Amino acid sequence: MERLEAGLRRIVAPNPSPMTLEGTCSYVLGTGAVAVIDPGPADAGHLRAILEGLDPGERVAAILVTHAHLDHSPGARTLAEATGAKVHAFGPPEAGRSDVMARLAAGGLAGGGEGVDRAFRPDVTLADGEEIGLGDWQVTALHTPGHFCNHLSFAWGDALFSGDHVMGWASTLISPPDGDLGDYFRSLDRLASRDWRVFYPGHGAPVGATAARLGELAAHRRDRSAQILAALEAGPATVATLTATIYTDTPPALLAAAARNVFAHLVEMTSQNEVAPEGSLSPSARFSRR
């Protein structure tokens, strides 16, 4: 258990991968009656390490989950059963899904990336802007969809537990129908409207230059859309063709995730009348510039 600042500790789950870096960051907030943010995967050793890392006399009083990916939420139910604490989140995996993503899901499009915790159901649903606190800690839940439709960030004063929405080591995966690029841009803009001292992400080190990082992430996505439009100047193309054209330096293990990102861009660009699919909107469609 690593102490990051007064009232905040972190322990990293043993689930390293190209999508999770060293593993999922589980945060312990407060002293005495503490909150655990993102217990991580269903790993008995990691959950035991969380409990054994508490100071004498401390107890887990609340469990907060940023979103229902398999590397963040499955440990919540096991930890709740072990401690009696309630699980707090925005809702089940489909909560907050946009209309276009709901239509894609109804058409059979499956999620990708880290995998969805389909069984996830919180004990307490948190509305956008709702405050929760016990003892010496209090946070405000902010609905920040984009990476995942039910994604919450938790504001703790001028610090933000940003989940997978903002990380320092990489841009986040946006994988329809669970992720939505339009929502992602709106969530970035919302966070940019406040001054933050630090972001504590779901993976990797804390992010200090918060305003600059938000700007970088938005610019990266705008540049990616421009690359897609430039590639389509040669004529209609599929997601697979565009991915191979644009992600020339990406390791093979990450190309499937890259294709998901490309499709996320195409969905948003379709909604903005910048591109059009031939036939129905799907990852297998050919897209052309309008």
N, C-alpha and C positions, 0 to 999 in steps of 0.2 A: 504494500500500500504506500503510494508516494504522496507526500503532502505538497500541494501546489501553491496554496496560500492559506491564510487563516480561514478555517471553516470548510476547507475543500481538500479532498483526497481523491486519488485515482488509482485504479488497478486495471491492467490490460489483460483481456482474455487471450488464451492461447489458441487463437484461430487466425494465424497469419495467412495471407493469400494476396494475389495481385489486386483483389478488390478491397481488402481490409488492411493493407500494409502490415504492421506488426500484430494487429488484432483490434478488437472492439474495446474502446475506452469505457469502462464503468466508473462513474463518479459517485463519491460518497459526500453528501452535502450536509453541513451542520455538525453539531456535537450533541451527545445525549440521544435524543430522538431524531435519528438521521433519515435522510432520503437517499435512495440509491437510484441514480439515473442510468438507464440502459444496462440491465443485468447481463445482457449479451446472449450468447447461444446457450442451449441446454447442456452445459458442461458442469458436471458435479464438482470437479476440482476447482473451477473458477468460482462457483457460488460458495463453496466452502472457504476459499481464500478471502472472499468479501467478508464473510461473517467472522472469520478468525482475525482479520485485519482491523476490526473495530476495537476501540479502546475499552478497557474494563467498565462495565456498567452501561455501555451503549446498546441501543437496539435499533433495528430497522423499523421505522414508523410509516414510511410511504415509499412506493416504488413508482417511478416516473419513466415512461417509455416514449422515445421520440417518434418511432415508427415501426411498422410491423414487417421488417425484414428479418430473415432467419439469423442474422448475425447480431441482432439487437434485442429482440423481444421474447424468444422462447424461454429464457431463464427467468422471466418475470413470474410466471405461474409457480415454478418450483420454489423460488425465493419467497413468494407470498405464502405458500403452504408451510414453509419452514419457520416463518416469522409471524404470521398473522397480519402482515401489512397488506393494504389494498393496492391494486395496480391501477394507476391513473394514466390515461392516454386520450387522444382525440376520438377514438372509436375503433371499430373493426377495420380490417385491411381495405375495404372499399369506401370507407368514410371520406368524404371530401372529394370524391372523384368527379372530374369535370364531365359535362355532357358528351363531348366528343370521345373521351376515354371510356365512358360508360357504354357508348355504342360499339366501340372497338371490342370491349370485353364481352358484350352480348353477342358479337359476331364470332367469338371463339379465340380472340388473340390472347395468348398467355403471357405472363410476365417473364422477365429475365433477370440477369444480374445476380444479386445475392440470394434470391429466392424469397418467396412470400410466406410468412407465417399465417397460413390460412385459418388456423385454429385460434388465433389471437382474439381475445375478448377482454377488454378492461373491466375492472370492477366499478370504476368511476370514470365517466366521460368528462373531459375538460373542454369547455368552450373557449374559443379564441378570446384572449384578454382576461381569462379567469385566473385569480390568484389562489395559491395554495401555500400553506406554511405551517410549521409546527416548531415550537421551541425557538431556537435562534436562527432559523432560516425561513425564507419566503421567496417564491418564484412566481413569475407571471407566464402563463402558457400563451405562446404566439403560434397561430396556425401558419406554417410556412410550407405549403405544398410545392411540388416541383420535382424533387427527387422521388417523393412518394406522396400519394394523395392525403394520407392521414398524418403527415409529418408535423410534429410540434418542435419548436425551439423553446427554451426556457430562459427567460430573462431573470438574472440575479443581480439586481442593482445595475451597474454598468458593464457587467459581464453577461455573456450569452452562451448557453449550452446549445450549440448549433447543429448537433446531430450530423447527418450526412449532407445537409444543405450547404454548409460552408466548411471546407477543409483547406489546410495549407499545402498539403503535399500533392494534391490532384484536384481536378474539377470533378464534380459529382456525376455519377451515371444517371441518365434520364431514360427510363425504359417504359414505353407505353405498354399496357394501359394504366400502369401504376404511377408512372412519371409523366409529367406534362410540362413542356418547355414554356408555354405561355404562363402557366402558374409559377414556374421557376423565376422568370423575369420579374413578375409582379412581387414575388417574395423577396427577391434581391432589392428591388426598389423600396420595399417597406423597411427592410433592415437598414438601408442606406439613409433613411430619414432620421435616424438616431445616431448619437455618438456612443460608440462602444469602446471600452478599454481593452477587452480581450474576448476572443471566441474560444470556447472549449469544444472541439469537434468530436465526432464519433470515432474518428481514427486519426492518429498522428498527433503532432505536438500542438500546443496552444498557438493561436494566431494573434499576433500583436497588432500589426498595421491593418486594422479592420476595414477602414474606409478604402484603402488601396486594394485590399484583397477583394472586396465586393466589386469594385470597378474592374479589376482584372477578370473576374469570372464572367461578368456581363459582356465585356469586350471579347473574351474568348468565344462566347456563344455567337455573338454578332459576326465575328470573323468566320466561324464555321459555316454559318448560313451563307455568307458571301462566297465561300469556297464551293458550296453546293450549287449556288446559282451559276458560278463560273464554269463548273464542270458540266452543267446542263446546257451550256451554249453549244456544245458539240452535238446535242440532240437528246432525246428521251433516254432515261437510264433507270435502272432498278437500284434498290438500296444496296445490294451486293456490289454492283458495279461502282457506285459512288463511293462506297467504303474502301474498295481497293484503290480507287483513284486518289482519294484524299489522305487515307491513313497509311502512307507508304513506309513509315518508320515504326509502326506499331508492332509489338511482339505478337506472334500468332495467337497466343493464349488470350489476348485482349481484343481480337478482331470481332468476336461475337458481340461484346459489349459496345464496341465502336459502331457496329451496324445498328444496334438499338438506339444509340445516340443519333445517328443519321436519320433513322425513321422518326424520332421525336422532332427533329428539325423539320422534316418534310410535313409532318402533321400540322405543326404550327404555321409553316409557310403556306400550306393549303388553306388554312383558316384565314390567312392574311392575303389570299389571292395572288401569291407570288408564284406558286407552282400548281399544277393540276395532275392528279393521277389518271391513268387510263383505266376506266372502270371504277370499281370500289376502292376505297382507301384501305390499303393493306401493305405489309412489308414486301409482298411479292409483286406489287404493281409497278408499272413503269411510270415515271414522273417526267413532266416537261415544264419548261418555263411558260408562264402566261405572258 
